[in-house]
Amino acid sequence: MVSKARKPLALDLFSGSGAVTLGLKQAGFNVVGAVDLNPGACETYRANHPDVMLIEEDIRKVSPDAFSSVIPGNLDLLVVCAPCQPFSSQNRRRSPSDARNDLVSTAIPFIERFSPSIVFLENVPGLESSDVFGGFKNWLEDDGYRVSKPMRIDAAELGVPQRRTRMILVAAKGVSLDRAIDIAKSGKKTVKDTIGDLPTPPIGRPPEGHDPLHFARKHSALNILRLQHIPEDGGGRESLPLHLQLACHRRSKKSSFSDTYGRMRWSDVSPTLTTGCTDITRGRFAHPKEHRAITLREAARLQSFPDHYMFKGNAAQVSTQIGNAVPPAMMKAIGVSLKAALFIQGD
Ligand SMILES: C[S@@+](CC[C@H](N)C(=O)[O-])C[C@H]1O[C@@H](n2cnc3c(N)ncnc32)[C@H](O)[C@@H]1O
């Protein structure tokens, strides 16, 4: 249990661009350490969280002892957001032998070293039926943790203007698991609430002094023609006249990518943003009204990043960082319940 006098300590594994760290800080945690190997994401992390000890390295090569100076005693919260691609239903090339499958269990030495009161795991639905997940859950139980059932949670219920269903798992030792998983829902925020006030962006590289993330991709004349056929507030590739459809789409009507070329709806949440979230050929990523894909600024807002958050790297790297992130507002809502649990004794 934590005394009310100090902020609970957290360690963020697979920290990416720092979205989890941001949400946890907003919930009142003191995030003291983080690990990620992606140089671009780490640059973004350092720009926004210079106070946190970030180790830019393959986690398989990181000794937990490296964090001894910032975690003097026990840790309160360990967050494990291992890459989700091996389990994602959007990954058609997934294979059981994918080397990333075992990254979840790289958290074990950190648990042994720092005995966190809570271990929090976030991933895509799909992980819960994997051997990796079962093995990790059994290990936690053998180590004396009470482990929640895997819970499916939609970010849209936690104040994020986006449909993003995730699987979360909470393990608690010495503090209340029931309180930890009692996550307060909040009202729905729409695409209009979130990006409706943004001006029409320039096309291509933004001029000096302009928001560096708010610029539209240059679309081909053919794709602009296609977008002109997509009705405001919806539609999709099926809205296109035959001569504008892609040959592969004409052949297979029943693709899981039928959302491509579709527009977001003003009055709804956005679809799940992926690493290709500013590309109209990769999902429902067109603006509700204008003939263009959403901008990086719009994507960042739909992921609940505040405008002052600094993203480093080129456009492709930034869209990967945004698409990979756990929405900070989602993590804040979860963090509030995890923090409350740390003050309540449990079995
Ligand atoms: C789902 S993303 C995490 C997102 C992050 N929690 C956030 O909120 O932005 C997974 C992250 O794992 C990192 N990663 C993948 N393999 C890794 C490894 N072997 N060691 C350390 N980090 C790794 C990737 O660079 C990526 O940033």
The ligand as a Gaussian input file, in Angstrom:
#p B3LYP/6-31G(d) Opt

LIG

0 1
 C        2.192000      -0.955000     -28.835000
 S        3.647000      -0.035000     -28.915000
 C        3.654000       0.710000     -27.319000
 C        2.963000       2.016000     -27.283000
 C        3.265000       2.853000     -26.097000
 N        2.945000       2.185000     -24.854000
 C        2.500000       4.153000     -26.214000
 O        1.540000       4.344000     -25.499000
 O        2.845000       4.950000     -27.100000
 C        4.909000      -1.233000     -28.726000
 C        6.299000      -0.642000     -28.576000
 O        7.191000      -1.715000     -28.305000
 C        8.449000      -1.346000     -28.814000
 N        9.268000      -2.572000     -28.926000
 C        9.119000      -3.599000     -29.794000
 N       10.027000      -4.556000     -29.561000
 C       10.779000      -4.135000     -28.527000
 C       11.891000      -4.693000     -27.827000
 N       12.385000      -5.878000     -28.159000
 N       12.427000      -3.968000     -26.815000
 C       11.929000      -2.761000     -26.479000
 N       10.864000      -2.188000     -27.103000
 C       10.312000      -2.871000     -28.113000
 C        8.141000      -0.680000     -30.125000
 O        9.195000       0.175000     -30.523000
 C        6.847000       0.069000     -29.789000
 O        7.103000       1.403000     -29.461000

